[in-house]
Amino acid sequence: MFETNMSRVQKLTFSAMVIALYVTVLYFTQSFSFGAYQIRIATALYALSYLFPFLVLPLGLANFIANMLFGGLGLLDMFGGCLVGMVTASLIVCIRRFGLIAVPIVLVPGFGVSLWLSYLLKLPYLSLAASLCIGQAIPSVCGVLLVKALDNKNRKKGPFLCKAEQKPN
């Protein structure tokens, strides 16, 4: 795991960068992040909790901020999105030994977000859940690819350390 080499300050800084990245990605992809299929590419970042378990809370907070800035559906959507983000990241941490990163990224937002969106938008729950799960398929694949790329880089070059911190071979 990468986080074993990080101090508290580094974890806090990294968490802030991930939150900023989540909000920025959502800003640039909002045209299709809030549609019928909600292809929310930013949720691919949930996969980072596989490598960095301390990101569970920051990823929920990132979702809260994004829904506050771009969602427009009020407090239920903001707090619900925060909860869904933390549950998704937590499940990824819990099942990481099985390598099933994509499953929580598809199912938790798909079935969780549908709970309040079906109420707020007056749409049938199952059809909304199906469309959200379909939309989450793309971010889940992106998340898996992101983790694989970072994990391969970690194995080849060692964890993300600055040059001054790297130990000589």
N, CA, C and O of each residue as an XYZ file, in Angstrom:
676
protein
N       0.832     -1.193      0.000
C       0.000      0.000      0.000
C       0.874      1.252      0.000
O       1.971      1.262      0.557
N       0.386      2.258     -0.607
C       1.132      3.509     -0.727
C       1.134      4.300      0.574
O       2.138      4.922      0.921
N       0.016      4.280      1.294
C      -0.139      5.190      2.427
C       0.811      4.899      3.580
O       0.936      5.735      4.475
N       1.482      3.762      3.600
C       2.398      3.458      4.692
C       3.582      4.418      4.727
O       4.214      4.592      5.769
N       3.881      5.038      3.597
C       5.014      5.949      3.517
C       4.618      7.411      3.649
O       5.447      8.296      3.437
N       3.373      7.676      3.994
C       2.885      9.047      4.031
C       2.678      9.518      5.466
O       2.132      8.794      6.298
N       3.118     10.731      5.739
C       2.863     11.339      7.045
C       1.427     11.850      7.082
O       0.731     11.825      6.067
N       0.989     12.306      8.234
C      -0.367     12.855      8.357
C      -0.562     14.072      7.460
O      -1.611     14.237      6.838
N       0.440     14.903      7.405
C       0.366     16.106      6.558
C       0.267     15.706      5.090
O      -0.503     16.303      4.337
N       1.033     14.708      4.679
C       0.974     14.239      3.299
C      -0.396     13.638      2.990
O      -0.939     13.857      1.908
N      -0.950     12.886      3.929
C      -2.289     12.315      3.731
C      -3.338     13.406      3.618
O      -4.236     13.318      2.780
N      -3.236     14.428      4.448
C      -4.178     15.548      4.402
C      -4.049     16.299      3.077
O      -5.055     16.654      2.461
N      -2.832     16.536      2.647
C      -2.591     17.228      1.385
C      -3.100     16.401      0.210
O      -3.747     16.928     -0.694
N      -2.808     15.113      0.228
C      -3.264     14.220     -0.841
C      -4.791     14.163     -0.871
O      -5.394     14.167     -1.944
N      -5.412     14.111      0.304
C      -6.876     14.101      0.388
C      -7.467     15.360     -0.228
O      -8.445     15.290     -0.972
N      -6.880     16.509      0.080
C      -7.357     17.779     -0.473
C      -7.199     17.803     -1.991
O      -8.063     18.319     -2.702
N      -6.106     17.249     -2.481
C      -5.891     17.203     -3.932
C      -6.915     16.294     -4.607
O      -7.397     16.602     -5.697
N      -7.248     15.177     -3.961
C      -8.243     14.264     -4.535
C      -9.623     14.925     -4.540
O     -10.365     14.798     -5.514
N      -9.970     15.628     -3.465
C     -11.244     16.352     -3.425
C     -11.293     17.382     -4.557
O     -12.288     17.475     -5.275
N     -10.226     18.143     -4.708
C     -10.167     19.151     -5.772
C     -10.257     18.505     -7.150
O     -10.929     19.028     -8.039
N      -9.591     17.385     -7.329
C      -9.634     16.674     -8.604
C     -11.042     16.166     -8.892
O     -11.518     16.274    -10.022
N     -11.713     15.612     -7.885
C     -13.085     15.115     -8.042
C     -13.997     16.252     -8.510
O     -14.742     16.101     -9.479
N     -13.931     17.381     -7.819
C     -14.796     18.519     -8.153
C     -14.449     19.062     -9.544
O     -15.352     19.417    -10.302
N     -13.176     19.132     -9.887
C     -12.750     19.637    -11.191
C     -13.202     18.713    -12.317
O     -13.718     19.171    -13.337
N     -13.007     17.415    -12.127
C     -13.442     16.454    -13.150
C     -14.952     16.541    -13.329
O     -15.446     16.516    -14.456
N     -15.681     16.643    -12.236
C     -17.131     16.744    -12.332
C     -17.546     18.038    -13.030
O     -18.510     18.046    -13.797
N     -16.837     19.113    -12.775
C     -17.144     20.382    -13.441
C     -17.038     20.242    -14.960
O     -17.915     20.694    -15.697
N     -15.962     19.613    -15.416
C     -15.748     19.499    -16.858
C     -16.596     18.410    -17.509
O     -16.718     18.382    -18.733
N     -17.176     17.524    -16.725
C     -18.000     16.451    -17.284
C     -19.457     16.560    -16.835
O     -20.216     15.599    -16.964
N     -19.850     17.710    -16.314
C     -21.202     17.831    -15.770
C     -22.289     17.702    -16.829
O     -23.432     17.398    -16.487
N     -21.976     17.920    -18.091
C     -22.994     17.802    -19.135
C     -23.547     16.383    -19.233
O     -24.703     16.201    -19.612
N     -22.746     15.382    -18.899
C     -23.251     14.011    -18.915
C     -23.176     13.339    -17.542
O     -23.499     12.157    -17.417
N     -22.758     14.069    -16.523
C     -22.698     13.514    -15.166
C     -24.040     13.538    -14.456
O     -24.232     12.823    -13.473
N     -24.962     14.343    -14.935
C     -26.252     14.485    -14.273
C     -27.409     14.093    -15.180
O     -28.555     14.411    -14.864
N     -27.159     13.424    -16.278
C     -28.207     13.063    -17.220
C     -28.933     11.784    -16.837
O     -28.853     11.306    -15.705
N     -29.637     11.253    -17.813
C     -30.442     10.051    -17.575
C     -29.575      8.861    -17.154
O     -29.999      8.037    -16.344
N     -28.373      8.774    -17.700
C     -27.489      7.660    -17.335
C     -26.400      8.061    -16.355
O     -25.685      7.186    -15.865
N     -26.245      9.291    -16.058
C     -25.262      9.807    -15.108
C     -23.903      9.122    -15.234
O     -23.484      8.379    -14.346
N     -23.248      9.374    -16.313
C     -21.890      8.850    -16.497
C     -20.969      9.816    -15.764
O     -20.415     10.741    -16.358
N     -20.816      9.588    -14.477
C     -20.071     10.495    -13.607
C     -18.639      9.996    -13.495
O     -18.301      9.219    -12.602
N     -17.809     10.456    -14.417
C     -16.412     10.007    -14.502
C     -15.671     10.237    -13.184
O     -14.775      9.469    -12.833
N     -16.041     11.287    -12.460
C     -15.369     11.594    -11.190
C     -15.472     10.435    -10.196
O     -14.603     10.281     -9.339
N     -16.523      9.622    -10.303
C     -16.650      8.508     -9.349
C     -15.595      7.424     -9.583
O     -15.434      6.528     -8.755
N     -14.886      7.502    -10.693
C     -13.757      6.585    -10.896
C     -12.713      6.781     -9.798
O     -11.966      5.858     -9.476
N     -12.662      7.986     -9.224
C     -11.696      8.273     -8.162
C     -11.988      7.493     -6.884
O     -11.106      7.370     -6.034
N     -13.200      6.962     -6.724
C     -13.490      6.108     -5.564
C     -12.519      4.929     -5.510
O     -12.184      4.433     -4.435
N     -12.076      4.494     -6.681
C     -11.158      3.360     -6.755
C      -9.842      3.640     -6.030
O      -9.151      2.707     -5.620
N      -9.496      4.903     -5.871
C      -8.253      5.237     -5.158
C      -8.258      4.746     -3.716
O      -7.196      4.557     -3.122
N      -9.444      4.537     -3.148
C      -9.493      4.030     -1.773
C      -8.945      2.605     -1.690
O      -8.626      2.132     -0.599
N      -8.834      1.928     -2.809
C      -8.197      0.606     -2.855
C      -6.733      0.724     -2.434
O      -6.226     -0.102     -1.676
N      -6.067      1.753     -2.931
C      -4.655      1.971     -2.612
C      -4.458      2.875     -1.404
O      -3.459      2.769     -0.692
N      -5.424      3.768     -1.179
C      -5.322      4.762     -0.115
C      -6.590      4.726      0.744
O      -7.482      5.550      0.542
N      -6.689      3.805      1.683
C      -7.915      3.668      2.481
C      -8.306      4.921      3.262
O      -9.475      5.082      3.612
N      -7.362      5.802      3.539
C      -7.677      7.027      4.278
C      -8.540      7.987      3.447
O      -8.991      9.009      3.965
N      -8.775      7.674      2.171
C      -9.576      8.543      1.306
C     -11.082      8.310      1.433
O     -11.853      8.964      0.730
N     -11.521      7.416      2.293
C     -12.951      7.128      2.417
C     -13.735      8.401      2.749
O     -14.682      8.743      2.040
N     -13.363      9.082      3.787
C     -14.068     10.308      4.182
C     -13.881     11.440      3.170
O     -14.862     12.096      2.821
N     -12.669     11.693      2.688
C     -12.502     12.758      1.690
C     -13.312     12.529      0.406
O     -13.798     13.489     -0.191
N     -13.462     11.285     -0.019
C     -14.241     11.026     -1.225
C     -15.726     11.315     -0.995
O     -16.409     11.798     -1.898
N     -16.224     11.025      0.196
C     -17.594     11.399      0.533
C     -17.757     12.908      0.549
O     -18.741     13.445      0.040
N     -16.781     13.586      1.141
C     -16.803     15.047      1.189
C     -16.729     15.639     -0.220
O     -17.383     16.643     -0.503
N     -15.952     15.037     -1.087
C     -15.849     15.500     -2.478
C     -17.209     15.416     -3.166
O     -17.604     16.324     -3.897
N     -17.912     14.324     -2.923
C     -19.240     14.168     -3.516
C     -20.198     15.219     -2.965
O     -21.003     15.773     -3.714
N     -20.122     15.498     -1.670
C     -20.955     16.511     -1.042
C     -20.721     17.873     -1.697
O     -21.669     18.565     -2.069
N     -19.456     18.244     -1.833
C     -19.109     19.543     -2.424
C     -19.583     19.625     -3.870
O     -20.144     20.636     -4.292
N     -19.354     18.549     -4.631
C     -19.765     18.538     -6.033
C     -21.281     18.670     -6.166
O     -21.765     19.423     -7.010
N     -22.029     17.945     -5.341
C     -23.486     18.047     -5.407
C     -23.965     19.422     -4.949
O     -24.974     19.924     -5.444
N     -23.259     20.021     -4.021
C     -23.616     21.361     -3.559
C     -23.394     22.380     -4.685
O     -24.224     23.265     -4.896
N     -22.291     22.254     -5.394
C     -21.952     23.224     -6.437
C     -22.711     22.996     -7.745
O     -23.099     23.956     -8.410
N     -22.925     21.735     -8.117
C     -23.453     21.442     -9.448
C     -24.771     20.677     -9.457
O     -25.449     20.639    -10.484
N     -25.145     20.069     -8.342
C     -26.297     19.166     -8.323
C     -27.640     19.853     -8.444
O     -28.438     19.498     -9.312
N     -27.900     20.807     -7.610
C     -29.155     21.532     -7.674
C     -30.365     20.819     -7.109
O     -31.490     21.281     -7.301
N     -30.169     19.705     -6.417
C     -31.310     18.969     -5.870
C     -31.401     19.074     -4.354
O     -32.180     18.351     -3.734
N     -30.628     19.950     -3.756
C     -30.784     20.256     -2.346
C     -30.007     19.384     -1.380
O     -29.122     18.618     -1.758
N     -30.380     19.536     -0.103
C     -29.666     18.877      0.997
C     -29.720     17.359      0.921
O     -28.732     16.690      1.224
N     -30.862     16.808      0.521
C     -30.978     15.358      0.427
C     -29.958     14.794     -0.541
O     -29.329     13.775     -0.257
N     -29.790     15.438     -1.668
C     -28.816     14.998     -2.659
C     -27.385     15.193     -2.159
O     -26.522     14.350     -2.404
N     -27.132     16.299     -1.462
C     -25.774     16.554     -0.954
C     -25.374     15.535      0.107
O     -24.310     14.923      0.015
N     -26.230     15.352      1.118
C     -25.895     14.408      2.186
C     -25.984     12.960      1.715
O     -25.180     12.120      2.121
N     -26.953     12.674      0.867
C     -27.056     11.321      0.312
C     -25.848     10.972     -0.527
O     -25.316      9.865     -0.430
N     -25.409     11.915     -1.353
C     -24.223     11.682     -2.174
C     -22.979     11.485     -1.334
O     -22.121     10.662     -1.655
N     -22.889     12.247     -0.255
C     -21.758     12.092      0.674
C     -21.752     10.688      1.268
O     -20.714     10.029      1.319
N     -22.914     10.242      1.713
C     -23.031      8.901      2.297
C     -22.714      7.820      1.272
O     -21.995      6.866      1.570
N     -23.247      7.971      0.072
C     -22.983      6.990     -0.988
C     -21.490      6.953     -1.319
O     -20.932      5.876     -1.531
N     -20.841      8.117     -1.364
C     -19.410      8.157     -1.632
C     -18.597      7.432     -0.568
O     -17.669      6.686     -0.881
N     -18.958      7.662      0.704
C     -18.224      6.994      1.794
C     -18.495      5.498      1.817
O     -17.581      4.711      2.063
N     -19.738      5.090      1.564
C     -20.066      3.658      1.544
C     -19.348      2.970      0.392
O     -18.809      1.877      0.561
N     -19.336      3.598     -0.771
C     -18.649      3.013     -1.931
C     -17.162      2.841     -1.647
O     -16.609      1.762     -1.864
N     -16.518      3.886     -1.167
C     -15.083      3.816     -0.871
C     -14.807      2.801      0.243
O     -13.814      2.075      0.185
N     -15.668      2.746      1.244
C     -15.496      1.789      2.343
C     -15.591      0.354      1.851
O     -14.800     -0.499      2.252
N     -16.557      0.091      0.984
C     -16.692     -1.263      0.441
C     -15.480     -1.658     -0.394
O     -15.047     -2.811     -0.373
N     -14.941     -0.694     -1.128
C     -13.729     -0.986     -1.906
C     -12.589     -1.371     -0.967
O     -11.833     -2.299     -1.256
N     -12.464     -0.671      0.144
C     -11.423     -0.994      1.126
C     -11.679     -2.377      1.715
O     -10.749     -3.167      1.876
N     -12.939     -2.673      2.038
C     -13.278     -3.950      2.684
C     -13.062     -5.152      1.779
O     -12.677     -6.219      2.256
N     -13.303     -4.999      0.484
C     -13.203     -6.154     -0.409
C     -11.970     -6.102     -1.310
O     -11.903     -6.816     -2.311
N     -11.008     -5.274     -0.966
C      -9.856     -5.110     -1.847
C      -9.027     -6.372     -1.993
O      -8.347     -6.536     -3.007
N      -9.057     -7.255     -1.034
C      -8.277     -8.499     -1.200
C      -8.861     -9.378     -2.303
O      -8.181    -10.273     -2.804
N     -10.119     -9.129     -2.686
C     -10.755     -9.880     -3.765
C     -10.598     -9.178     -5.109
O     -10.888     -9.766     -6.150
N     -10.142     -7.926     -5.096
C      -9.922     -7.182     -6.323
C     -11.186     -6.756     -7.050
O     -11.153     -6.512     -8.256
N     -12.281     -6.664     -6.345
C     -13.564     -6.321     -6.964
C     -13.851     -4.823     -6.871
O     -14.868     -4.415     -6.309
N     -12.973     -4.026     -7.410
C     -13.085     -2.579     -7.305
C     -14.326     -2.061     -8.034
O     -15.009     -1.165     -7.538
N     -14.612     -2.613     -9.189
C     -15.688     -2.089    -10.033
C     -17.075     -2.308     -9.440
O     -17.975     -1.499     -9.666
N     -17.260     -3.374     -8.697
C     -18.601     -3.729     -8.206
C     -19.213     -2.640     -7.324
O     -20.338     -2.221     -7.596
N     -18.529     -2.163     -6.281
C     -19.142     -1.083     -5.484
C     -19.344      0.213     -6.270
O     -20.301      0.944     -6.014
N     -18.459      0.506     -7.222
C     -18.581      1.743     -7.987
C     -19.844      1.721     -8.856
O     -20.432      2.769     -9.122
N     -20.255      0.548     -9.291
C     -21.482      0.424    -10.084
C     -22.706      0.334     -9.188
O     -23.670      1.079     -9.366
N     -22.666     -0.579     -8.222
C     -23.884     -0.911     -7.480
C     -24.282      0.100     -6.406
O     -25.466      0.413     -6.272
N     -23.330      0.613     -5.645
C     -23.704      1.511     -4.546
C     -24.311      2.815     -5.067
O     -25.398      3.189     -4.626
N     -23.644      3.523     -5.995
C     -24.307      4.718     -6.531
C     -25.576      4.372     -7.319
O     -26.570      5.094     -7.251
N     -25.535      3.279     -8.056
C     -26.692      2.905     -8.865
C     -27.942      2.674     -8.042
O     -29.006      3.204     -8.365
N     -27.826      1.892     -6.988
C     -28.994      1.590     -6.156
C     -29.193      2.609     -5.036
O     -30.324      2.840     -4.607
N     -28.112      3.218     -4.561
C     -28.219      4.172     -3.467
C     -28.778      5.514     -3.891
O     -29.720      6.017     -3.279
N     -28.209      6.099     -4.931
C     -28.644      7.411     -5.395
C     -30.092      7.351     -5.887
O     -30.840      8.322     -5.768
N     -30.471      6.210     -6.434
C     -31.840      6.044     -6.924
C     -32.880      6.172     -5.817
O     -34.031      6.520     -6.080
N     -32.482      5.893     -4.594
C     -33.435      5.978     -3.477
C     -34.045      7.372     -3.372
O     -35.264      7.505     -3.270
N     -33.222      8.400     -3.395
C     -33.780      9.746     -3.260
C     -34.080     10.401     -4.609
O     -34.974     11.243     -4.695
N     -33.353     10.032     -5.658
C     -33.666     10.628     -6.957
C     -35.042     10.192     -7.456
O     -35.763     10.981     -8.067
N     -35.403      8.943     -7.198
C     -36.731      8.494     -7.620
C     -37.815      9.280     -6.893
O     -38.860      9.577     -7.471
N     -37.572      9.617     -5.638
C     -38.521     10.439     -4.864
C     -38.531     11.881     -5.376
O     -39.596     12.444     -5.633
N     -37.353     12.473     -5.523
C     -37.263     13.875     -5.929
C     -37.753     14.112     -7.358
O     -38.397     15.122     -7.643
N     -37.444     13.180     -8.245
C     -37.779     13.362     -9.658
C     -39.073     12.665    -10.063
O     -39.506     12.765    -11.211
N     -39.687     11.959     -9.116
C     -40.955     11.243     -9.367
C     -40.804     10.245    -10.515
O     -41.622     10.201    -11.434
N     -39.743      9.450    -10.441
C     -39.473      8.417    -11.435
C     -39.486      7.046    -10.758
O     -39.215      6.952     -9.561
N     -39.796      5.985    -11.500
C     -39.779      4.641    -10.911
C     -38.368      4.238    -10.470
O     -37.397      4.422    -11.204
N     -38.279      3.687     -9.265
C     -36.981      3.352     -8.671
C     -36.179      2.394     -9.545
O     -35.012      2.660     -9.832
N     -36.774      1.293     -9.972
C     -36.017      0.262    -10.688
C     -35.478      0.753    -12.031
O     -34.344      0.439    -12.395
N     -36.273      1.514    -12.762
C     -35.765      2.013    -14.049
C     -34.652      3.038    -13.833
O     -33.687      3.085    -14.596
N     -34.791      3.859    -12.786
C     -33.745      4.828    -12.469
C     -32.473      4.115    -12.001
O     -31.370      4.483    -12.404
N     -32.627      3.101    -11.153
C     -31.469      2.333    -10.676
C     -30.758      1.645    -11.837
O     -29.528      1.617    -11.890
N     -31.530      1.095    -12.760
C     -30.925      0.433    -13.921
C     -30.128      1.434    -14.755
O     -29.009      1.138    -15.174
N     -30.693      2.614    -14.998
C     -29.981      3.597    -15.812
C     -28.731      4.118    -15.094
O     -27.707      4.367    -15.730
N     -28.818      4.282    -13.773
C     -27.630      4.741    -13.036
C     -26.542      3.676    -13.025
O     -25.361      4.002    -13.144
N     -26.921      2.406    -12.885
C     -25.923      1.325    -12.917
C     -25.255      1.242    -14.284
O     -24.047      1.024    -14.375
N     -26.035      1.416    -15.340
C     -25.455      1.419    -16.696
C     -24.466      2.582    -16.828
O     -23.367      2.413    -17.357
N     -24.863      3.749    -16.349
C     -23.986      4.917    -16.421
C     -22.717      4.775    -15.601
O     -21.677      5.328    -15.958
N     -22.798      4.031    -14.499
C     -21.625      3.854    -13.637
C     -20.645      2.814    -14.174
O     -19.543      2.677    -13.642
N     -21.023      2.084    -15.214
C     -20.125      1.064    -15.766
C     -18.836      1.692    -16.299
O     -17.751      1.148    -16.098
N     -18.955      2.824    -16.970
C     -17.769      3.480    -17.544
C     -16.825      3.986    -16.445
O     -15.628      3.708    -16.513
N     -17.322      4.722    -15.429
C     -16.422      5.136    -14.348
C     -15.789      3.963    -13.599
O     -14.656      4.061    -13.128
N     -16.519      2.862    -13.492
C     -15.938      1.720    -12.769
C     -14.753      1.137    -13.532
O     -13.748      0.763    -12.928
N     -14.869      1.060    -14.845
C     -13.749      0.577    -15.664
C     -12.581      1.559    -15.576
O     -11.427      1.149    -15.450
N     -12.884      2.851    -15.642
C     -11.833      3.878    -15.509
C     -11.139      3.761    -14.153
O      -9.917      3.894    -14.072
N     -11.899      3.515    -13.096
C     -11.331      3.361    -11.758
C     -10.402      2.164    -11.659
O      -9.324      2.251    -11.071
N     -10.822      1.051    -12.236
C      -9.975     -0.151    -12.224
C      -8.676      0.114    -12.986
O      -7.596     -0.259    -12.527
N      -8.782      0.753    -14.144
C      -7.584      1.068    -14.935
C      -6.665      2.031    -14.190
O      -5.442      1.899    -14.249
N      -7.253      2.997    -13.493
C      -6.461      3.938    -12.692
C      -5.670      3.222    -11.608
O      -4.478      3.474    -11.435
N      -6.325      2.339    -10.884
C      -5.647      1.593     -9.813
C      -4.565      0.690    -10.379
O      -3.471      0.604     -9.820
N      -4.859      0.018    -11.481
C      -3.850     -0.853    -12.089
C      -2.631     -0.052    -12.535
O      -1.495     -0.486    -12.342
N      -2.864      1.109    -13.126
C      -1.747      1.952    -13.577
C      -0.913      2.428    -12.392
O       0.316      2.367    -12.433
N      -1.571      2.898    -11.345
C      -0.835      3.370    -10.165
C      -0.122      2.233     -9.457
O       1.000      2.399     -8.979
N      -0.775      1.071     -9.388
C      -0.164     -0.078     -8.717
C       1.044     -0.585     -9.497
O       2.053     -0.961     -8.900
N       0.951     -0.598    -10.822
C       2.097     -1.007    -11.647
C       3.249     -0.023    -11.504
O       4.409     -0.429    -11.425
N       2.937      1.258    -11.470
C       3.977      2.273    -11.283
C       4.641      2.093     -9.918
O       5.857      2.237     -9.787
N       3.839      1.779     -8.912
C       4.354      1.567     -7.568
C       5.299      0.370     -7.525
O       6.337      0.422     -6.866
N       4.955     -0.676     -8.204
C       5.795     -1.884     -8.199
C       7.095     -1.671     -8.945
O       8.129     -2.216     -8.560
N       7.055     -0.877    -10.018
C       8.260     -0.657    -10.820
C       9.217      0.330    -10.176
O      10.423      0.089    -10.126
N       8.676      1.457     -9.675
C       9.533      2.532     -9.195
C       9.481      2.719     -7.690
O      10.227      3.535     -7.150
N       8.646      2.009     -7.021
C       8.490      2.230     -5.592
C       7.379      3.223     -5.334
O       6.853      3.834     -6.264
N       7.026      3.382     -4.080
C       5.923      4.281     -3.757
C       6.220      5.724     -4.145
O       7.362      6.092     -4.417
N       5.168      6.525     -4.163
C       5.300      7.930     -4.558
C       6.057      8.704     -3.501
O       5.470      9.215     -2.547
N       7.346      8.784     -3.675
C       8.179      9.567     -2.762
C       8.904     10.631     -3.572
O       9.203     10.423     -4.748
N       9.183     11.751     -2.960
C      10.014     12.734     -3.666
C      11.429     12.193     -3.739
O      11.810     11.289     -2.996
N      12.184     12.759     -4.638
C      13.539     12.267     -4.866
C      14.381     12.333     -3.576
O      15.232     11.474     -3.346
N      14.146     13.321     -2.766
C      14.926     13.469     -1.534
C      14.588     12.361     -0.535
O      15.405     12.002      0.312
N      13.368     11.827     -0.651
C      12.946     10.799      0.318
C      13.278      9.394     -0.137
O      13.268      8.474      0.680
N      13.577      9.192     -1.434
C      13.814      7.859     -1.939
C      15.130      7.310     -1.390
O      16.139      8.007     -1.283
N      15.064      6.054     -1.056
C      16.238      5.391     -0.506
C      17.119      4.876     -1.648
O      16.598      4.381     -2.648
N      18.419      4.983     -1.517
C      19.310      4.473     -2.577
C      19.225      2.945     -2.650
O      19.017      2.275     -1.639
N      19.390      2.407     -3.862
C      19.309      0.946     -4.054
C      20.546      0.249     -3.614
O      20.631     -0.976     -3.711
